[in-house]
Amino acid sequence: MQYAKISGTGSYLPANRVSNDDLAQKVDTSDEWITSRTGIKFRHIAAENEKTSDLAAEAARRALADAGLNVNDIDLIIVATATPDMQFPSTATIVQQKLGITNGCPAFDVQAVCAGFMYALTTANAYIKSGMAKNALVVGAETFSRIVDWNDRTTCVLFGDGAGAVVLSASDTPGIIHSKLKADGNYLKLLNVPGQIACGKVSGSPYISMDGPGVFKFAVKMLAKIADDVIEEAGYTADQIDWIVPHQANRRIIESTAKHLGLSMDKVVLTVQDHGNTSAASIPLALDTGIRSGQIKRGQNLLLEGIGGGFAWGAVLLQY
C-alpha cells in the first residue's frame, strides 16, 4: 500500500512582530483583555512589499531543504490561502515561478480559509495514493493583515501573517492514515469578507466580519465531532494520539477539543500565543514549530484539525 508521508516541513514569519501592548497604542484594548479571551500575545505582520507568495515560497524552500529534495523533484503544488497575491493567476503558480520549478507540474490554490491546509493536505494525499504525484508541496500562507480593519478591536487583535509548508512524499510506510472534510454554507454570515472586485472597484466591505460568540460555539462543537469521527473511522482511540496540532485561533477552543478527547494540554502543540490566527498557515506553522522544537518525533501519531469561514472544517490523522 502506498502512503503519503511528510518528508519535510518549513515555515516563515515576517520580521515585524507586534505585541498586544503595541496594539493598545492604536486601538482601545489591552494585553490583559486580549490574552484572557484568546491566549494571543504576539502576531507577525508582513512588510508592505511582502506578498503572500513571498511568505509561501520561503516556507517552501525550508520544507524542501528539510526533505532533501530539489525544486524539480516536486510534481504537485497546492497553496491554501484566502489572501492571494491577485485575482488570478493562482498564488501556487507564482510560488512555482519563484522557486524556479520548470517541470510543468500542476499548481493550484485551495480556498477554505482556516481549514484550507486540511483541504490541501487531503487533496495532495489523494494525488499521491492514486499514483498521480510522488512529491507534493503543500503550503498554507496568508497576509490576513491586509483584510483586517485596524480600527475594529474585536478582530484586529486576532490575526497575523505567515506561511507553513510540508512536502508529502510517496512511501511504503504509514503517513496520512485517515482524513475527513466537512462544510456547511448555511453559516456563512458568521464569518466572512463580503467585498469583491467588480466594475473596476471594490464592491462591499473588504474587511473581516465576524460574529465571535457564534463562531466560538460552532467551532467547539464541530471540531470535537470531527476529531471523534476521524479517530474512530481510522480504528484508533484517543489515547493513541501523541500530539494534537490544531488550528491556532483561540486557546479556549483548543483547550475544549483536548478536554473532549480526554487529552492533556501537554499533548497539544500551542503557538497561538506567538503567531495569532494565521488562517491557512496556522496548522503547518504549528507543525513545523513542534517538529523543530523536538516535541514531535518520527513515528508519532498526530491529529491535525481546523475550522474556518464557510463554514469549512476538517481533520487529518497521520503518522509522522
TAKANOR-V834976 format. One record per residue. RES is the residue in three letters. SS is DSSP state (alpha for helix, beta for strand, coil for the rest). PSI is psi in radians with two decimals (* if undefined). OMEGA is omega in radians with two decimals (NA if undefined). Layout:
{{RES;SS;PSI;OMEGA} {RES;SS;PSI;OMEGA}}
//
This chain:
{{MET;coil;2.41;3.14} {GLN;coil;2.32;3.11} {TYR;beta;2.81;2.94} {ALA;beta;2.00;-3.05} {LYS;beta;2.47;3.10} {ILE;beta;2.04;3.13} {SER;beta;-0.22;3.12} {GLY;beta;2.62;3.07} {THR;beta;2.72;3.09} {GLY;beta;2.79;3.11} {SER;beta;2.86;3.12} {TYR;beta;2.36;3.07} {LEU;coil;2.38;3.08} {PRO;coil;2.70;-3.05} {ALA;coil;-0.51;-3.05} {ASN;beta;1.83;-3.12} {ARG;beta;2.10;-3.02} {VAL;beta;2.16;-3.13} {SER;beta;2.94;3.05} {ASN;alpha;-0.64;3.12} {ASP;alpha;-0.64;3.08} {ASP;alpha;-0.77;-3.14} {LEU;alpha;-0.58;-3.13} {ALA;alpha;-0.30;3.06} {GLN;coil;-0.29;-3.04} {LYS;coil;-0.58;3.14} {VAL;coil;2.88;-3.11} {ASP;coil;1.53;-3.14} {THR;coil;-3.11;3.12} {SER;coil;2.81;3.10} {ASP;alpha;-0.72;-3.12} {GLU;alpha;-0.74;-3.11} {TRP;alpha;-0.81;-3.10} {ILE;alpha;-0.83;-3.07} {THR;alpha;-0.75;-3.08} {SER;alpha;-0.52;-3.09} {ARG;alpha;-0.44;-3.02} {THR;alpha;-0.45;-3.03} {GLY;coil;-0.04;-3.09} {ILE;coil;2.33;3.08} {LYS;coil;-0.63;-3.08} {PHE;beta;2.82;2.96} {ARG;beta;2.74;3.14} {HIS;beta;2.42;-3.09} {ILE;beta;2.24;-3.12} {ALA;coil;2.53;3.05} {ALA;coil;2.82;-3.07} {GLU;coil;-0.59;-3.09} {ASN;coil;0.06;3.12} {GLU;coil;2.19;3.11} {LYS;coil;2.87;3.09} {THR;alpha;-0.71;-3.13} {SER;alpha;-0.54;3.10} {ASP;alpha;-0.78;3.11} {LEU;alpha;-0.78;-3.12} {ALA;alpha;-0.77;-3.09} {ALA;alpha;-0.69;-3.14} {GLU;alpha;-0.72;3.07} {ALA;alpha;-0.69;3.13} {ALA;alpha;-0.75;3.12} {ARG;alpha;-0.72;-3.12} {ARG;alpha;-0.64;3.10} {ALA;alpha;-0.70;3.10} {LEU;alpha;-0.72;3.10} {ALA;alpha;-0.71;3.13} {ASP;alpha;-0.62;3.13} {ALA;alpha;-0.23;-3.11} {GLY;coil;0.58;-3.10} {LEU;coil;2.66;2.99} {ASN;coil;2.81;-3.07} {VAL;alpha;-0.66;-3.09} {ASN;alpha;0.09;2.93} {ASP;alpha;-0.32;-3.13} {ILE;coil;2.23;3.12} {ASP;coil;0.28;3.03} {LEU;beta;2.34;3.07} {ILE;beta;2.17;3.04} {ILE;beta;2.18;3.08} {VAL;beta;2.16;3.04} {ALA;beta;2.09;3.14} {THR;coil;2.57;3.00} {ALA;coil;0.03;-3.13} {THR;coil;1.16;-3.11} {PRO;coil;2.83;3.12} {ASP;coil;-0.68;-3.07} {MET;coil;3.00;-3.13} {GLN;coil;-0.84;2.94} {PHE;coil;2.72;0.14} {PRO;coil;-3.14;-3.14} {SER;coil;2.62;3.05} {THR;alpha;-0.55;3.14} {ALA;alpha;-0.70;3.13} {THR;alpha;-0.54;3.08} {ILE;alpha;-0.71;3.06} {VAL;alpha;-0.73;3.10} {GLN;alpha;-0.80;3.14} {GLN;alpha;-0.73;-3.11} {LYS;alpha;-0.51;3.10} {LEU;alpha;-0.26;-3.12} {GLY;coil;0.50;3.10} {ILE;coil;2.12;-3.01} {THR;coil;0.21;-3.06} {ASN;coil;0.03;3.09} {GLY;coil;0.36;-3.11} {CYS;coil;2.65;3.11} {PRO;beta;2.49;-3.14} {ALA;beta;2.22;-3.13} {PHE;beta;2.84;3.12} {ASP;beta;2.70;2.99} {VAL;beta;2.32;-3.10} {GLN;coil;1.73;3.01} {ALA;coil;0.51;3.11} {VAL;alpha;-2.15;-3.04} {CYS;alpha;-0.29;3.06} {ALA;alpha;0.05;-3.02} {GLY;alpha;-0.69;-3.12} {PHE;alpha;-0.61;3.08} {MET;alpha;-0.73;3.11} {TYR;alpha;-0.75;-3.12} {ALA;alpha;-0.74;-3.13} {LEU;alpha;-0.73;3.13} {THR;alpha;-0.67;3.10} {THR;alpha;-0.79;3.13} {ALA;alpha;-0.65;3.09} {ASN;alpha;-0.74;3.13} {ALA;alpha;-0.70;3.09} {TYR;alpha;-0.80;-3.08} {ILE;alpha;-0.75;-3.13} {LYS;alpha;-0.52;3.14} {SER;coil;-0.16;-3.11} {GLY;coil;0.11;-3.12} {MET;coil;-0.24;3.10} {ALA;coil;2.67;3.10} {LYS;coil;-0.64;3.14} {ASN;beta;1.89;-3.10} {ALA;beta;2.34;3.04} {LEU;beta;2.06;-3.12} {VAL;beta;2.11;-3.04} {VAL;beta;2.41;2.91} {GLY;beta;2.14;-3.07} {ALA;beta;2.41;-3.10} {GLU;beta;2.56;2.90} {THR;beta;1.19;-3.07} {PHE;alpha;-0.34;3.12} {SER;alpha;-0.36;-3.10} {ARG;alpha;-0.25;3.14} {ILE;alpha;0.30;3.09} {VAL;coil;2.34;3.01} {ASP;coil;1.87;-3.03} {TRP;coil;0.04;3.01} {ASN;coil;-0.10;-3.12} {ASP;coil;1.77;-3.04} {ARG;alpha;-0.32;-3.12} {THR;alpha;-0.38;-3.13} {THR;alpha;-0.58;-3.00} {CYS;alpha;-0.39;-3.11} {VAL;coil;-0.20;-2.96} {LEU;coil;-0.54;-2.85} {PHE;beta;2.69;3.08} {GLY;coil;3.07;-3.13} {ASP;beta;2.70;3.09} {GLY;beta;3.13;3.13} {ALA;beta;2.53;3.04} {GLY;beta;2.57;-3.08} {ALA;beta;2.61;2.97} {VAL;beta;2.64;2.93} {VAL;beta;2.14;3.05} {LEU;beta;2.26;-3.12} {SER;beta;2.56;3.09} {ALA;beta;2.37;-3.07} {SER;beta;2.64;3.04} {ASP;coil;-0.21;3.13} {THR;coil;2.66;-3.04} {PRO;coil;2.41;3.05} {GLY;coil;-1.87;3.05} {ILE;beta;2.15;-3.06} {ILE;beta;-0.77;-3.14} {HIS;beta;2.59;3.07} {SER;beta;2.78;3.12} {LYS;beta;2.35;3.13} {LEU;beta;2.54;3.12} {LYS;beta;2.78;3.05} {ALA;beta;2.65;3.07} {ASP;coil;1.80;-3.10} {GLY;alpha;-0.09;3.13} {ASN;alpha;-0.23;-3.09} {TYR;alpha;0.32;-3.03} {LEU;alpha;-0.45;-3.11} {LYS;alpha;-0.28;-3.12} {LEU;alpha;-0.48;-3.09} {LEU;beta;2.02;-3.12} {ASN;beta;2.95;2.92} {VAL;coil;1.74;-2.95} {PRO;coil;-0.24;-3.07} {GLY;coil;2.68;3.06} {GLN;beta;2.76;3.07} {ILE;beta;2.13;-3.13} {ALA;beta;2.26;3.07} {CYS;coil;0.69;3.04} {GLY;coil;0.18;3.11} {LYS;beta;2.97;3.10} {VAL;beta;2.15;3.10} {SER;beta;2.08;-3.08} {GLY;coil;2.99;-3.08} {SER;coil;2.31;3.10} {PRO;coil;0.20;-3.07} {TYR;coil;2.76;3.12} {ILE;coil;2.30;3.03} {SER;beta;2.18;-3.03} {MET;beta;2.33;2.96} {ASP;coil;1.60;-3.02} {GLY;alpha;-0.95;3.14} {PRO;alpha;-0.65;3.12} {GLY;alpha;-0.73;3.11} {VAL;alpha;-0.78;-3.12} {PHE;alpha;-0.86;-3.10} {LYS;alpha;-0.80;-3.11} {PHE;alpha;-0.75;-3.08} {ALA;alpha;-0.80;-3.13} {VAL;alpha;-0.79;-3.10} {LYS;alpha;-0.85;-3.02} {MET;alpha;-0.59;3.10} {LEU;alpha;-0.66;3.09} {ALA;alpha;-0.76;-3.09} {LYS;alpha;-0.77;-3.08} {ILE;alpha;-0.52;3.04} {ALA;alpha;-0.79;3.09} {ASP;alpha;-0.81;-3.07} {ASP;alpha;-0.84;-3.08} {VAL;alpha;-0.75;3.14} {ILE;alpha;-0.81;-3.11} {GLU;alpha;-0.78;-3.11} {GLU;alpha;-0.45;3.10} {ALA;coil;-0.15;-3.10} {GLY;coil;0.40;3.13} {TYR;coil;3.03;2.98} {THR;coil;2.78;-3.07} {ALA;alpha;-0.57;-3.10} {ASP;alpha;-0.09;3.05} {GLN;alpha;-0.09;3.13} {ILE;coil;2.12;3.12} {ASP;coil;-0.66;-3.11} {TRP;beta;2.40;2.88} {ILE;beta;2.26;3.05} {VAL;beta;1.57;-3.01} {PRO;beta;2.87;2.94} {HIS;coil;2.30;-3.03} {GLN;coil;1.41;-3.14} {ALA;coil;-0.70;-3.01} {ASN;coil;2.21;-3.09} {ARG;alpha;-0.63;-3.10} {ARG;alpha;-0.63;3.08} {ILE;alpha;-0.75;3.14} {ILE;alpha;-0.77;3.12} {GLU;alpha;-0.66;-3.14} {SER;alpha;-0.75;3.13} {THR;alpha;-0.79;3.13} {ALA;alpha;-0.75;3.14} {LYS;alpha;-0.72;3.13} {HIS;alpha;-0.67;-3.14} {LEU;alpha;-0.08;-3.12} {GLY;coil;0.45;-3.11} {LEU;coil;2.51;3.10} {SER;coil;2.66;3.04} {MET;alpha;-0.24;3.04} {ASP;alpha;-0.26;3.11} {LYS;alpha;0.25;-3.12} {VAL;beta;2.26;3.01} {VAL;coil;2.06;-3.03} {LEU;coil;2.05;3.11} {THR;coil;0.01;-3.06} {VAL;alpha;-0.54;-3.12} {GLN;alpha;-0.49;-3.08} {ASP;alpha;-0.44;-3.01} {HIS;alpha;-0.36;-2.96} {GLY;coil;-2.88;3.12} {ASN;beta;1.92;3.14} {THR;coil;0.38;3.06} {SER;alpha;-2.18;-3.06} {ALA;alpha;-0.33;3.13} {ALA;alpha;-0.25;-2.97} {SER;alpha;-0.92;-3.07} {ILE;alpha;-0.83;3.12} {PRO;alpha;-0.51;3.03} {LEU;alpha;-0.81;3.13} {ALA;alpha;-0.70;3.12} {LEU;alpha;-0.85;-3.14} {ASP;alpha;-0.69;3.10} {THR;alpha;-0.78;-3.14} {GLY;alpha;-0.66;-3.14} {ILE;alpha;-0.82;-3.07} {ARG;alpha;-0.40;3.08} {SER;coil;-0.21;-3.12} {GLY;coil;-0.02;3.10} {GLN;coil;-0.92;-3.11} {ILE;coil;2.26;-3.11} {LYS;coil;2.72;3.12} {ARG;coil;2.40;3.13} {GLY;coil;-0.18;-3.14} {GLN;coil;2.68;3.13} {ASN;beta;2.21;-3.11} {LEU;beta;2.46;2.99} {LEU;beta;1.97;3.08} {LEU;beta;2.34;3.13} {GLU;beta;2.55;-3.12} {GLY;beta;2.82;3.14} {ILE;beta;2.52;-3.13} {GLY;beta;3.06;-3.12} {GLY;coil;2.58;-3.10} {GLY;coil;-0.96;-0.23} {PHE;coil;2.60;3.01} {ALA;beta;2.44;3.14} {TRP;beta;2.87;-3.10} {GLY;beta;2.90;3.11} {ALA;beta;2.57;3.12} {VAL;beta;2.24;3.04} {LEU;beta;2.19;-3.11} {LEU;beta;2.77;3.01} {GLN;beta;2.13;-3.13} {TYR;coil;*;NA}}
//
